[in-house]
Amino acid sequence: MVDPTIRCQDCGHEHDLSRSSGLGETAKEQYELANEFATRHGVELPSAYSILLGLMTLAEAHEATAAKKEKQREKNTPEPAPAPLNDGSTALPEIDPMVAAQAAADAAKPDPGPDDAVLVLDADDADNDRTSDALPVSSAQPRKRYSNAARHRRARAKEEKVTIHVEREMAEQRRKLTWSQGILLAVLASLTLGLSGRHAYRTWQRLVEEGKNAQKMTSASAKAVEGAEEKAVARAREEQRGSSVPNAMKPQVVRDANNRVTQVIGTTPMSVLLAYCEAVSTTDTYEREPLELAQATPPTPNQRFGIFRDFSQLESDRAIRITQNRETKRWIAGNGREPIPTREAPAQPDTIRRAALGDRP
């Protein structure tokens, strides 16, 4: 339950709000009742609210209204003039010695005379004289300036005025460059040009060096390619021509009158096998394919079997015997009188040392 009393923070008096229910429930009803009460009893609307809420009495409201009116009347009443002296003399106000000294100094200053400057008047001066916005100052106008300064209670030197000559001089000074500014601009321009030229020279020098290096690499590559081509051509010509000793460079194939291969001579057993298969394949219907080398049985250091595949007899691989001449150190197959005999490939893999075709000379 809400306490119907309230304590005033100023005087500490407790007011009873139990009678506030008669003021009305809604804000509109409360306003209508308070307004009617204020009109009927001649009090203000806030006082009517306070009376209806029980915060103050009607007599207190009238007293507060009367005190407020009296205070407002005293505030609007001017102060009375000082009473004259008993001896009949007129009382003079006291003058500040500083003010008197300043007034004497201003009076001792000579009149500056007519001034050709343009005077810009403020809002108060414009109201006094609408036609004097920007007129040449004549000899009659200094008195007006004195009066305006006195009216505004400010010194003559602090009046807000500008001249066309001052504005023109300031604009010309802003447009002109001083010696220090010109020297500074020249120094900055020189530094900028120097740094730009240095950067351009370094860039050009770097590009020239890169071009020279690229040209050197291109020349070296061209020379290397040209040398490789020349070497390859020379090697091919030498292979075609053969050496001064033909038997030392390539295998020799000997044929009889019927164009049958009777003997093959080479530097290695594999070269002999390759030459034999190639020579027989050109004269026979079926080709021979070289396979590998194998040790002879019984194994000897100067004998080998050259194993090849005969496509006319696919049931088994064939082989030829290749022996080494101890004097010339060359390998020979056949005796030169009869066709080179062939036989079945040896079937003892445990005692055979085979050589791959990748060992060709």
ABEGO torsion letter per residue (X at the ends): XBBABBBBAAAGBBBBAAAAAAAEABAAAAAAAAAAAAAAAGBBAAAAAAAAAGABBAAAAAAAAAAAAAAAAAAABBBBBBBBBAAGBBBBBBBBAAAAAAAAAAAABBBAEBBABBBBBBAAAAAABAAAABBBBBAAAAAAAAAAAAAAGBBAAABBBBBAAAAAAAAAAAABBBAAAAAAAAAAAAAAAAAAAAAAAAAAAAAAAAAAAAAAAAAAAAAAAAAAAAAAAAAAAAAAAEBABAAAABBBBBBBAAGBBABBBBABAAAAAAAAAAAAAAABABBBBBABBBBBOBBBAABBBBBBBBAABAABBBBBBBBBBAAAGBBBBEAGABBBBBBBBBABAAABBBBBAAABX
